[in-house]
Amino acid sequence: MDKILFIIDKVELKYFEFNNLVTNFWLIKESLERGCTVKIATISNLMLKGDKAYVNCYESFLNDENICYKNTLTEELIDKFDLVMFRPDPPVDVDYINATYVFDFVTNPTVINSPCAIRDFNEKLHSLRFREYMTDCIVTCSLKNIEKFLKEHGQIVLKPLNRCFGSGVMYLYEGDPNTRTIINTLSSNETTLVMVQKFIPDVNKGDVRILTLGNKVLPYAIKKLPGKDDFKFNTHNDNYIVKSDYTPEKLAIFNPVAQKLSSLGITMAGLDVIDGKIIEINVTSPCYFIKEINNLYNVHLEDEICNFILTPTLLSL
């Protein structure tokens, strides 16, 4: 394999040259070091001509330890690539959805993750496909139903269905004077569905990011610690990311989740887990925390991932 297209986020393109907190940085760098041609674009660079999907893209290249790109757009037929990494960030808004439609006209390359699968899999709502791994939760916009759920559990967490990085996630306890204000705000006055989960007290110890690759989970995991001013992880730096105490055997419990996701067209995912319970499944552009895992486990995770995604076996699936 020698020609790869990365669909990245527009913010990531702006700071492309060196950002080793970003999963794409490591995968692009490793691919270039292996001699692959790697081109990058954002969803605004996609287009259809008749029933053929095209992209205006930039060619990336190595510059010492940086990855850079030539500031010249070239038009390419997407079917001419060997592999497409579809990794724009949420929100999954109308522009994002329209980008997945463009890929309905792509027939040749393997696309990771399948845009159709991403379109059909809401990271919050469809976690309920794995109900046995989750804490109690409901999806509703009903004030009455949410208040009833709060009364049953005493403490709850409310989540918008289409945001990322913890944006809009709210904690409520029974008797909170802001209860109705928070519920009405997140549900847009009972018109927008939200996920409501039973609060897990161990969240103050952090949540574990478990990583799937194909049909298996990787034997490495990190714990994301909550910020000083929040109950959830909100600062991506080494002070808030530590090695998880999950053993490879404990991580393997989630292999059935990886197998199901892979069957749906989701090759790479990030499971967020608290006290053994999945709270969310990241499928759009899951962060693999490669820099941190490499440092904590003394491995080269980007090498393992590229060994998998660049294999002829994967292309035949």
C-alpha positions as CSV (number, residue, x, y, z in Angstrom):
1,M,0.0,0.0,0.0
2,D,1.4,3.4,-0.9
3,K,-1.3,6.0,-1.2
4,I,-3.4,7.1,1.8
5,L,-5.9,10.0,2.3
6,F,-6.5,11.4,5.8
7,I,-9.7,13.4,6.2
8,I,-8.8,15.5,9.3
9,D,-10.5,18.3,11.2
10,K,-10.1,21.9,10.1
11,V,-8.6,22.9,13.4
12,E,-6.1,20.1,13.1
13,L,-5.1,21.3,9.6
14,K,-4.5,24.8,11.1
15,Y,-2.0,23.4,13.5
16,F,-0.8,20.5,11.3
17,E,3.0,20.8,11.5
18,F,3.6,19.3,15.0
19,N,0.9,18.2,17.4
20,N,1.9,15.0,19.1
21,L,-1.2,15.0,21.2
22,V,-3.2,14.1,18.0
23,T,-3.5,10.5,16.9
24,N,-3.4,11.5,13.2
25,F,0.1,13.1,13.7
26,W,1.5,9.7,14.7
27,L,-0.2,7.7,12.0
28,I,0.7,10.1,9.3
29,K,4.3,10.3,10.5
30,E,4.6,6.5,10.7
31,S,3.0,6.1,7.2
32,L,5.4,8.6,5.7
33,E,8.4,6.9,7.3
34,R,7.3,3.7,5.7
35,G,7.4,5.3,2.3
36,C,3.7,5.9,1.8
37,T,2.3,8.9,0.0
38,V,0.0,10.6,2.4
39,K,-2.5,13.3,1.4
40,I,-4.7,15.3,3.8
41,A,-8.0,17.2,3.4
42,T,-10.9,18.4,5.4
43,I,-14.6,17.6,4.7
44,S,-15.0,21.0,2.9
45,N,-12.5,19.6,0.3
46,L,-14.9,16.8,-0.7
47,M,-17.0,16.9,-3.9
48,L,-19.0,14.8,-6.4
49,K,-18.7,15.0,-10.1
50,G,-21.6,12.9,-11.4
51,D,-21.4,9.7,-9.4
52,K,-17.7,9.9,-8.7
53,A,-16.2,11.2,-5.4
54,Y,-13.3,13.5,-5.5
55,V,-11.2,15.5,-3.0
56,N,-9.0,18.5,-3.2
57,C,-6.1,17.6,-1.0
58,Y,-2.6,18.5,0.1
59,E,0.5,16.3,0.0
60,S,2.2,15.8,3.4
61,F,5.9,15.3,3.9
62,L,8.4,14.8,6.7
63,N,10.6,17.7,7.9
64,D,12.9,16.3,10.6
65,E,10.4,15.3,13.4
66,N,7.6,17.5,12.0
67,I,5.0,16.6,9.4
68,C,4.2,19.4,6.9
69,Y,2.2,19.8,3.8
70,K,2.7,21.4,0.4
71,N,0.5,24.5,0.2
72,T,-1.0,23.4,-3.2
73,L,-4.3,21.7,-3.6
74,T,-4.6,18.9,-6.1
75,E,-7.8,17.2,-7.2
76,E,-7.9,13.4,-6.8
77,L,-10.4,10.7,-7.4
78,I,-10.9,9.1,-4.0
79,D,-11.2,5.6,-5.6
80,K,-7.5,6.0,-6.6
81,F,-6.4,5.8,-3.0
82,D,-5.5,2.6,-1.3
83,L,-6.7,3.6,2.2
84,V,-8.8,6.5,3.5
85,M,-8.7,7.5,7.2
86,F,-11.9,9.3,7.9
87,R,-11.3,11.3,11.1
88,P,-13.0,14.7,11.3
89,D,-14.0,15.6,14.8
90,P,-17.6,16.1,16.0
91,P,-20.0,17.7,16.2
92,V,-21.8,15.4,13.8
93,D,-23.7,18.2,12.2
94,V,-25.2,18.6,8.7
95,D,-21.8,19.2,7.1
96,Y,-20.4,16.1,8.7
97,I,-23.4,14.0,7.6
98,N,-23.1,15.4,4.0
99,A,-19.4,14.3,4.0
100,T,-20.5,10.8,4.9
101,Y,-22.9,10.8,1.9
102,V,-20.0,11.7,-0.4
103,F,-18.4,8.4,0.6
104,D,-21.5,6.5,-0.4
105,F,-20.0,7.0,-3.9
106,V,-16.6,5.6,-3.0
107,T,-16.1,2.0,-4.1
108,N,-12.4,1.1,-4.1
109,P,-10.4,2.0,-1.0
110,T,-10.8,0.7,2.5
111,V,-12.2,3.6,4.7
112,I,-11.5,3.7,8.4
113,N,-13.9,4.2,10.1
114,S,-16.7,3.5,7.6
115,P,-18.5,6.9,7.2
116,C,-21.7,5.0,6.8
117,A,-21.1,3.2,10.0
118,I,-20.3,6.5,11.8
119,R,-23.4,8.1,10.4
120,D,-25.5,5.2,11.8
121,F,-23.7,5.0,15.2
122,N,-24.3,7.8,17.7
123,E,-21.4,7.8,20.2
124,K,-23.7,8.3,23.1
125,L,-27.0,6.7,22.1
126,H,-25.8,3.6,20.3
127,S,-23.6,2.7,23.3
128,L,-26.8,1.0,24.4
129,R,-26.1,-1.8,21.9
130,F,-23.8,-2.9,24.7
131,R,-26.3,-2.6,27.6
132,E,-24.7,-5.4,29.6
133,Y,-21.5,-3.3,29.9
134,M,-23.2,0.0,30.9
135,T,-24.6,1.7,33.9
136,D,-28.3,2.5,34.1
137,C,-29.3,5.1,31.6
138,I,-32.2,6.5,29.5
139,V,-32.4,8.7,26.3
140,T,-35.2,11.2,26.4
141,C,-36.2,14.8,26.2
142,S,-39.0,14.5,28.8
143,L,-38.6,16.6,31.9
144,K,-40.9,14.2,33.8
145,N,-38.8,11.2,32.8
146,I,-35.5,12.8,33.7
147,E,-36.8,14.0,37.1
148,K,-38.1,10.5,37.8
149,F,-34.7,9.0,36.9
150,L,-33.0,11.5,39.1
151,K,-35.3,10.6,42.0
152,E,-34.6,6.9,41.5
153,H,-30.8,7.3,41.5
154,G,-30.1,10.4,43.5
155,Q,-27.3,11.6,41.2
156,I,-27.2,11.6,37.4
157,V,-25.2,12.9,34.4
158,L,-26.8,14.5,31.4
159,K,-25.1,14.4,28.0
160,P,-25.9,16.0,24.6
161,L,-25.9,13.4,21.9
162,N,-23.7,15.2,19.3
163,R,-20.9,16.9,21.1
164,C,-17.4,15.8,22.1
165,F,-14.6,16.4,24.7
166,G,-17.2,16.5,27.5
167,S,-18.9,19.6,26.1
168,G,-22.3,20.2,27.6
169,V,-22.1,17.3,30.1
170,M,-23.8,18.2,33.3
171,Y,-24.0,16.6,36.8
172,L,-27.2,16.8,38.8
173,Y,-28.1,15.7,42.4
174,E,-31.6,15.3,43.8
175,G,-32.6,18.6,45.3
176,D,-30.3,20.7,43.2
177,P,-32.0,24.0,42.8
178,N,-30.9,24.3,39.2
179,T,-32.5,20.9,38.2
180,R,-35.2,22.2,35.9
181,T,-33.0,24.9,34.4
182,I,-30.3,22.4,33.5
183,I,-32.7,19.8,32.1
184,N,-34.6,22.4,30.1
185,T,-31.3,23.9,28.8
186,L,-29.9,20.6,27.6
187,S,-33.2,19.3,26.2
188,S,-34.0,22.7,24.6
189,N,-37.2,22.8,26.6
190,E,-38.1,19.1,26.0
191,T,-37.5,19.1,22.2
192,T,-33.9,17.6,22.0
193,L,-33.0,14.1,23.1
194,V,-30.3,13.8,25.7
195,M,-28.6,10.8,27.3
196,V,-29.2,10.5,31.1
197,Q,-26.9,8.2,33.1
198,K,-26.7,7.1,36.7
199,F,-23.8,8.9,38.2
200,I,-20.8,6.7,39.0
201,P,-19.0,8.0,42.1
202,D,-15.6,6.6,41.0
203,V,-15.6,9.2,38.2
204,N,-13.5,11.3,40.6
205,K,-10.7,8.7,40.2
206,G,-10.8,9.2,36.4
207,D,-12.1,7.2,33.4
208,V,-10.2,4.6,31.5
209,R,-9.8,4.8,27.7
210,I,-9.8,1.4,26.2
211,L,-8.8,1.1,22.6
212,T,-10.2,-1.2,19.9
213,L,-8.4,-2.2,16.8
214,G,-10.2,-4.6,14.5
215,N,-11.7,-7.5,16.5
216,K,-9.7,-6.9,19.7
217,V,-8.9,-4.4,22.3
218,L,-5.3,-3.3,22.7
219,P,-3.4,-4.4,25.8
220,Y,-2.7,-0.8,26.9
221,A,-5.0,1.7,28.5
222,I,-4.7,5.1,30.1
223,K,-6.7,6.7,32.9
224,K,-7.9,10.3,32.3
225,L,-8.1,12.2,35.5
226,P,-10.7,15.0,36.2
227,G,-9.6,18.6,36.2
228,K,-9.4,20.6,39.4
229,D,-12.5,22.5,38.5
230,D,-14.6,19.7,37.0
231,F,-15.8,16.1,37.7
232,K,-14.6,14.9,34.3
233,F,-11.4,14.9,32.2
234,N,-11.0,18.3,30.5
235,T,-7.3,19.0,30.2
236,H,-5.1,17.0,27.7
237,N,-1.7,17.1,29.3
238,D,0.6,14.6,31.2
239,N,-0.6,15.8,34.6
240,Y,-4.1,14.4,34.0
241,I,-3.2,11.2,32.1
242,V,-1.7,8.2,33.9
243,K,-1.2,4.5,33.3
244,S,-4.4,2.4,33.9
245,D,-4.3,-0.5,36.4
246,Y,-6.4,-2.6,33.9
247,T,-4.5,-5.8,33.1
248,P,-4.5,-7.2,29.6
249,E,-6.9,-9.9,31.0
250,K,-9.3,-7.3,32.3
251,L,-9.1,-5.3,29.0
252,A,-9.9,-8.5,27.1
253,I,-13.3,-8.6,28.7
254,F,-14.3,-5.9,26.2
255,N,-13.2,-8.0,23.1
256,P,-16.9,-8.8,22.3
257,V,-17.5,-5.0,22.0
258,A,-14.6,-4.7,19.6
259,Q,-15.9,-7.6,17.5
260,K,-19.3,-6.1,17.2
261,L,-18.0,-2.7,16.4
262,S,-15.7,-4.2,13.7
263,S,-18.6,-6.0,12.2
264,L,-20.4,-2.7,11.9
265,G,-17.5,-1.1,10.0
266,I,-15.9,0.6,13.0
267,T,-12.3,-0.6,13.0
268,M,-11.0,1.9,15.5
269,A,-12.9,3.0,18.6
270,G,-12.2,4.4,22.1
271,L,-14.3,3.0,25.0
272,D,-14.5,5.3,28.0
273,V,-15.0,3.2,31.1
274,I,-15.6,4.0,34.8
275,D,-15.6,1.2,37.4
276,G,-15.9,-1.4,34.6
277,K,-18.9,0.3,33.0
278,I,-18.9,1.8,29.5
279,I,-20.1,5.5,29.6
280,E,-19.4,6.3,25.9
281,I,-18.0,4.8,22.7
282,N,-15.9,7.1,20.6
283,V,-16.0,6.2,16.9
284,T,-15.7,9.5,14.9
285,S,-12.0,10.4,15.5
286,P,-11.1,8.4,18.7
287,C,-7.9,9.7,20.4
288,Y,-5.5,6.8,20.9
289,F,-3.3,8.8,23.3
290,I,-0.2,7.5,21.4
291,K,2.3,9.8,23.0
292,E,1.2,8.9,26.5
293,I,0.9,5.2,25.9
294,N,4.3,5.1,24.3
295,N,5.9,6.8,27.3
296,L,3.9,4.8,29.9
297,Y,4.3,1.4,28.4
298,N,7.6,1.8,26.5
299,V,6.0,0.8,23.2
300,H,5.6,2.3,19.7
301,L,1.8,2.2,19.4
302,E,1.8,3.9,16.0
303,D,3.8,1.1,14.6
304,E,1.3,-1.5,15.9
305,I,-1.6,0.4,14.5
306,C,0.0,0.9,11.1
307,N,1.0,-2.8,10.9
308,F,-2.7,-3.5,11.1
309,I,-4.3,-0.8,9.0
310,L,-1.7,-1.1,6.2
311,T,-2.0,-4.9,5.8
312,P,-3.4,-6.5,2.6
313,T,-5.6,-8.6,4.9
314,L,-7.5,-5.6,6.1
315,L,-8.0,-4.4,2.5
316,S,-9.8,-7.6,1.7
317,L,-12.3,-7.4,4.5
